[in-house]
Amino acid sequence: MKCRIEFRNTIAGIFLAALSGMVYADDSVNLDLPTAASFYTHNSQSLKSLSFNSPVYLLAANEADVIQGQADITLPATEFHPPWISGRKTHQYLGLGTVVLAGLTVLAAPGEGCDNCTTASQQQPRQTSGTTHTRLARATAAMAIATVMTGLVVHWNDIHWEDSFFDPDKMHARLAAAGALLMLYAVNASAHSTVPVNHSGIAELGAAAMVVAIKMTW
Amino acid sequence: MQRKWEAALLAVTLALNSAYAGAEEDFIFWLFNFSRTKGVKPVTDKQYQDECSGCHFAYQPGLLPAKSWEALLTPDALRKHFGVNAELDDATLKVIHDYAVDNAADKSWYKRSRKIAVATTDGPTPLRITELRYISRKHNDIPEKMVKGNKGVKSLSFCDKCHTQAAQGVYDVDTASIPNYSNWDN
């Protein structure tokens, strides 16, 4: 029971993370919030080389009405740092995370049986939840769906009906969506069967589709 | 379980080693190359870089298909290079022409180049990067005041004014910053 609650918490965490990515979309999270003092220091440094008559000095001094009609004004450029987290990067991390989880799921898969197995162990009821493999598989499927959803939100304008069938972004979207659906299907098929079902091929095909999709736009 | 670990380790090793086998930018090299090739291939030819950047941003050849460079880089075309005489001596023109055609969008495995190549296979030969349907669509939602009306940009032709890593061939939205509009994406 405890494991099941932990697993649910993990899934809930992944979905929350995915949703957070959607909320932020393209907006960067700037954790280094500027203070009044930092603004003061920055402006005073940038104005040191300027005369009092400089339009930039006047603009920085909030005297915009004084400089009306003067055309060539460009604010002093500040060094640009790309955001470390954004909608696009969230999508990227989710995609990579899906592939890593898929790999771990394969590695955690139970053995295919052996000739020396005892009859008693073969007759044990099939475990469709609670094992490391099943937890990882469900987490993989959930993350794959979250990846597809964030991709649709943040890259919606990279895909257009007038683009060719072989457009890399279109192929990426098609393959990733197919991969996610195949993994979801494999998890679902295995979870609702009391007898062993051959779901590994479908799941691995889904994971391979995700890998190819990522590679196409990497 | 041990077999799977061994197989995974073998696959990773093979993949890593294969990356060294690809000397040129061909399919095999792209397949096993783990560095990012999402944008366009950066300019690597010094003469191309120097000659082009003398007047404007040295656009990467991967931003246009080969047929466009063939049309743009002729002695006649350069005499009327978008309203400016940009004549080059024959030897320099040959170097620049060959470099541009060899690294054009339809010969590159970089994602944005492939996207441009696929979109320009049919139809008229594009002569301006800004007129490519894909490029114009990506910039459609940017208000004119941020480009033409912005003294820090003036035109979409000045890629590097907003794309801070344009010289490296990176044109991601995350690396874009419009001068005078720090919160343009909001």
Interface residues (C-beta under 8 A of the other chain):
Chain A: D26 D27 S28 A71 D72 I73 T74 L75 A77 T78 F80 P82 P83 S86 R88 K89 G103 V106 L107 A109 G111 N157 H160 E162 D163 S164 F166 D167 P168 D169 K215 M216 T217 W218
Chain B: M1 K4 W5 A8 L31 R36 T37 K38 K111 R114 K115 V118 A119 T121 R133 Y134 R137 K138 D141 K151 G152 T164 Q165 D172 V173 D174 T175 S177 P179 N180 S182 D185 N186
